[in-house]
Amino acid sequence: MTGTLPVQFVFDELHRAGIRYALLRGFDELFHGSDDLEIDLLVHPDDVAKLNNCLAPKGFVETPAWGHAPHRFLLAFRRDFGHWLKLDVVADLRYGRPIRKYQVDLREQCLEGRRFDGIYQLSQEHEFLTLLLHCLLDKGRFDDKHKKQLCFLLQNIQRGAQSADVLRELVVSHMHPAVDWELIVKTVETDDWDQLLKKEQALRRQFGRKSPVRNLARSWKARFMLRMRPVLFGLFRHGVSVALLAPDGAGKSTLAGSLVRDKKLRARLIYMGTNPEARTVGLPLLTTMNDLEKRIRKQERRKTVAGRLVRATNFVLTLLDHWYRCLVAKYNLVRGRFVVFDRFVYDAWIQKRNKTPWKRLRRFLFDAPCPTPDLVILLDAPGVLLFERKGEHSVEWIEQQRAGYHQLKQLLPQMRVVDASRTAVQVRAEVISLIWQIYDRKSRGSGS
């Protein structure tokens, strides 16, 4: 093995724990530590539980894989790189799409014949066969990187007569007569992969005839579990809610947008402020009523009967809209999703309180339906810096806001203060790391 492996710490943990594993594919991709990375591993079934235990201290969390058997997914956020690391672990070699129902009895051979070069990899013969089946049965196509790897492997294998005989026997045992050895060699030599793809259906029928009852049972079970995923999330794995608080200029909207765009979080953004133009979900009629109230205010008709009626109607709609957004948030949490609140009712808590009965009732009506966030992020930076960024209000006013937010720490034990004077990338990395710690604790508490 040449070069530095950014994820070597993962394999070091597996070696220390004595995990019997082999990398299925993508060895060259392990050297690129700057992007989100997915590692496909074959692990002996007796070592899967041990795998989870040894990687948990490294921040790996097993995410729900209902309906995706035999796959198990372990996910960690690498704060040092600012990217995700995903382990796709299988204890059996199964193929098919969308359901992995065709089993190939190669697990023991693959683990016994694995080779070691800093990490355990499949032998070249087993890697070629499993990659070929993956392309044909799982993907239904040959990507350029897979074509290149298949060509590379076959050229190396054919240099040794014994290796070529081993691969030929594997092809005959697991793919013949639907696909024969000569066709595979011809495909690689001529770079005409379509002739292999034409054999996909014949190969599926061949695998289907081997264990029809078992294949049908796997298919039914997987489809049932996929349909039950919403119920299972509601019972065992609720999502994580995050409220973002910050004075103007701290980069709250930028952070919220980056969390929503993150492909692993896939967070739902719910704006909880009062600006109707910034709403992400809400009642459409509220915008119309807001516009109508603005026109009445400009015409100085607020104290007329019509003006009072519009104001009362607008308040009721605003309250209903707020409750609706809270319900949408709770629905997404029950579905196991991440929810990001851009602003929250806590913003109103730092304002000067009016203790009239009406004000107290109004605050109660807006606070009551809100789900308590699992995490509250306060983006904090000196008032001078925030004023330079936004150019609004004054430094003194911003400092008063900051002081008010910091006082909330006494009321919100789940609040974490994040230094917003750093780059957006650094802030994002710290916030995602905090979110993932909360998700880890919740998932272990659920026992799923």
N, C-alpha and C positions, 0 to 999 in steps of 0.2 A: 504494500500500500504506500503510495506516494502522497506528499502534501499533508496539510493539517486537516483533521476531521472535526468540524465545529460541534458535531453531536456525539463525539466519542464518549462523553460522560454517560450517555444512555447505555451504550454497549458495555462500558466498564461496570455499571451497576448490574447488568444481566450476567456478566462473567462472575462477579463476586457472589451473586445469588445462585449460581449454578443452573441458570435457565438454559434449557435445551431449545435453541432457536436457530433460524437461518433467515437471512435477508432474501426475500423473494425476487426483487428486481430493484433497479434504480440506484445501483452502487455509485455511479458517477455523480448523481444529483446530491449525494450526501456532503460533497465538498463545497456546496454553495450555501453558505449560512446567512445570506442576505435576504432570502425570501421565505415565505411560509413553506414548510417542508412536510411531506407525508412519507412515512416509512412503512413499507409492507413487510410484515414479519410472519413467518410460520413458526409456531410455538407448540411444543408438546402439550397435550391437554392437561397432563398432570402438573404442569408448571404455570398455568395461566393465573391461578390465584396468587402464586408466589410473585409473578411478574407485576401484578397490581400493587402488592405490598412493597416491593423493592423500589418502585418508581414513584409511589405516592409522596415520599419526602422531597422529590425533585419537582413537585408541582403538577404531576400528571393526574388528571381526573378522568375516570371512565364515564363517557357520555352515553346516553341511551342509544341502543342499537336494535330496538324492537322491530322485528320484521326484516332484519338484515343478517340473520344467521348465515354462516358461522362467524361473521365479522364481529369484532369488538373494537371499540374506538377509545383510545386514550389520548387526551389532549392537554398540552401545557403551553403557557405563554412564556416566551423567552424575553424577559425584560431587557437583558443585556444587548440583544439584537433588535428588540421591538417587533418580533414576529412570532408566529405560532409554530409549534412542532406537534405533529399528529402521528400516532402509531395506529396502523390498521392491522390488527392481530387476528390471525385465523389459526384454529387448531385442527382444521381439516381442509383439504383442497377440494373445493366445490366451484362449479362454473355454471354459467347461464345468466340470462337477463330477461326480465328484471329480477327474477328469483334465482338464487344460487342453489340449484337442486341437483345438478349432475355431479356426483362424487367420483373422484379419481383416487384409487388406493395407492397413493405415492408418499404419504406423510412419513412413514417409517424409513423408507428408502432415502428420501430427501434429507432427513435428519442424520441418518447414518453416513451418508455419502458427502456431507457438507465439507467445505474447505475453509481454512482459516487464513485470513490476511489482515490481521488487526481486528476484524469482525468475522463472524461466521456467515458464509454465503453458500448458496446452492452450488453443487457441482455444475460445470458448464452444460452437461447433458440434461440434467434436471431443470436448469434454468431455461434452456432452449425450449423444452417441451412445455413447461408451465407457462412461459411467456406466449408461446404459440397458441395454447388453449385459451389463455386470457384474451388475446386479440380476437380470436375466432368466436368464442362463446360469450364472453363478457362484454366486449366492446363492439363486435361486428365490423371492425375496421383495423387497419394497420397504420398507426401513426408513424411519422418519419423517424422519431427516436426509437420506436420499436423495430422498424425495418432495419435500421442501422445496427441495433444490438443483435438481432437475429442473424444478420449477415456476419457480424463479427464473431459470434459464438460458433456458427457453423464452420467458418473458415478455420478457427482454432481446433475444433473437434475433428475435422477431416485430416488434420495434420498427423493425428495418431490413429492407427488402424483400430486399436482397442477401443478408444473413445467413440469412434464412428460406429463400431459394432454395437456398443452399449446404447447409443442414441437410436440406431436402427431398430434394435430390439424393443426399446421403449415405445417407439412409434407404432410398431407392429402390435404390441400388447394393448395399447390404449387408443389408437386412432384407426387402425386398419379394420375393415376394408374401406371405410368412408374416405380416409385420406391415407395414401401410401407414401413410402419413403422417397420414391423417385419423383413424385409430384412436388414434395417439399424441396428437394435439391434443385429441381428445375425452376421452381418459383424464385428461389433465392438467386440463382445464377442469372435468370432473365429479368429479374426485378418486376415480374408480372404477378402482382399479389392478388389480382382479381380472380385468377384461376383457383387460388386457394379459398377465397371468400365464397365461391360458388359451391363449395363443399360444406358450408356451414349447416345447412338444413339436414343434409345426410348425416353429418356428425351428431347433430342434436337427436335425430331419430335413433341413431345407434346407441347413444347414451341413455335415451329414454327407454329402450327395450331391455336394458340390463337390469334395472330395478324399478319397474313401473309403479308398484305400490308405494315404495319409499319415496320416489320422486313426487308422486301425487300428494302424499302426506306432507312433504316439505313445502310444496307449493301452497296447499291449503293453509297450513300453519302460518307461513310467512304473510300471505294475503290477509289472514285474520288479524295477525299482530299489527300489520300496517294500518288496518282500519281501526284498531283499538288504540292506536298511539295517543289520540287526544284524551281518551279516558285514562290511560296509564300515566300520562303526564299529570293529569289532574289529581290522580291518587298518590303518585310517588315522586314526581320531580317538577315542582313549581319553578318558575323562572326567577330571575333576579331583577329587582327594580333599583334604579339609580337616579337620584335627584341632583341636578347640577345647580349650584348657587354661585354667584360671583357678582362683584361690582361691574359696572360697564367698562368694557375694554380688556377684560381678563381672558377673552377667547372662549367663552362658553359655547357660542354657536359653532365655532370651528371645531371644538372638541366633540360636541353632539353629532355634527355631521360625520366626523371620522369614525365614531362608534357605530353609527348606522351603516356606514359603508364597509365596515369590517366583515369579511365573509364568514368568519367563524362565529362572531356574536350575532350578526344579523338582527341587531336591536331594532325595536320599534320606537320611534321618536314621538313623544306626545308633548306638545307645547302647552304649558299650564298657565301662561301669562294672560294679560288682558288685551294684548294687541291682536285684533281679529285677523289682520293680514299675515300674522306669523303662525296661525293655527295649522296644525297638521291633521287633526281630526276635529269634528265638531258639527253642530247643526247649521245647515246652510241658511236658514231663515234669520239667524242672528246677525249676519252681515247686513242684511237688508234693514233690520230694525236699528242697527248701529248707525247706518247712513241716514235713516229717517230722523233719529234723535239729533244727529249733528246738524241737519238742516233746520230743525225746530229751534236748536240752541242759537244758530246764526240769526234766525228771524226773531229771536228774543220772545219766543212763545212758550217757554218752559212752564210758566205758571198758569197757562190756560188749561181748560179741561182736556183738550186734545193733547197738549204737551204732557200733562200729568199722566194721562192714559198711556202715551207712548213710553214714558219713562218707566212706569210700572210694568208694562209689557216687556220692555227691554230687560229689566231686572230679572223678571221671571225666566225669560229665555236665556239670559246669561247664567243663571243658577242651573237651569236644566242642561245647558251646554256643558257646564263644569261637571255636573254629575255624569253626563254622558261620557266625557273624557275619562273620568275615573272608572267607569264601568268598562270602557274599552281597555284601559290599563289592566284591570283585574282579569279580564278575559284573556289577554295575552299572557299574563303571568300564570294563569291556570293551564294554558297551553304549553307551558315550559319555556317561554320566550324571555329574552332580555328586554326590559323596558327602560328607556332613558327619558326622564322628565326634564325638559328645558324650562327652567323656573319651577317654582312649587309654592304651595301656600305658606311655606316658611319665609318667603320674601316679605309677606305682609306682617310677619311677626316682629320684624326689626323696625317697623314704622311706629310712630307715636300712637299709643293706644287711646281710643276714645271709649270711656266706660259707660256710655249710655246703653240702656237695655237694647235698643235697636242695633247698635254696632256690635254688641256681644252676640245677639241672635244671628246677625249677618255672618259674623266670623264662624259661629258654630255651623251654620248651614253650608258654608264652603269647606270647612275643615272635616266635617263628619264623614263624607264619602271617600275621602282620599286614602288609598292604601299607604301604610307606613313604609317608606323606602327601606330596602335592606342596606343601602349605602347612600350617604349624603356626601357629595364632593364639594368642598369650598375651594374655588380657584382664587388664590390670594397673591397679591403683588403690591408693592408700594404705590400709594396714590399718585405720585409724580409720574411713574411709568405708565399707569393706566390712563392718566390724563393725556399723556403724549400720544398714546395709541388711538384713543377715541376722540379727544378734543372736545368732549362734552362736559357740562357741569363745571365743577371746580375741584381743585385738589382737596380743599377742606371738606366739601360735600362727600367726595369719594372716601376720604378717611373716616367720616362718620358712618358711611355704609359698611366699611370694613370692620369697624368696631362693633357695629350691630350684629354682623354675621358671626364674629368671633364669640360674642356673648351667647349665641345659640348652641355652642358646644356644651354648655351646661345642661341644655334640654335635650340634645340629640347625641346620645352616646355613639351612634353609628356614623358620626361626621368625621371625615378625614380632610385635613388641610393640605392642598397640593400647591406647590410653588409655581405660579403661573408666569413668573418672569423668565422662565426657560423657553426653549423652542417648543413649537406645537408637537413635534415628534416625541420629545422627552416627556411632555405632559401626557400625551396619549399613552405612552408606554407605562407610565406609573399608574394611570387610572385603570387601564385594562388589567394590570397586575392586581390591583385592589379588587376589581370586580371578580376576577378569577379566584381570588382567595375566598371571597364570600360564597361563590358558587361551589367551591370545593367543600366548605363547611356545611352548606345546605345539603349537598348530595350525600355526604357521609352521614349526616343526621337523618336523612330519609331512609337510609339502609338499602337503597336501590343500587 
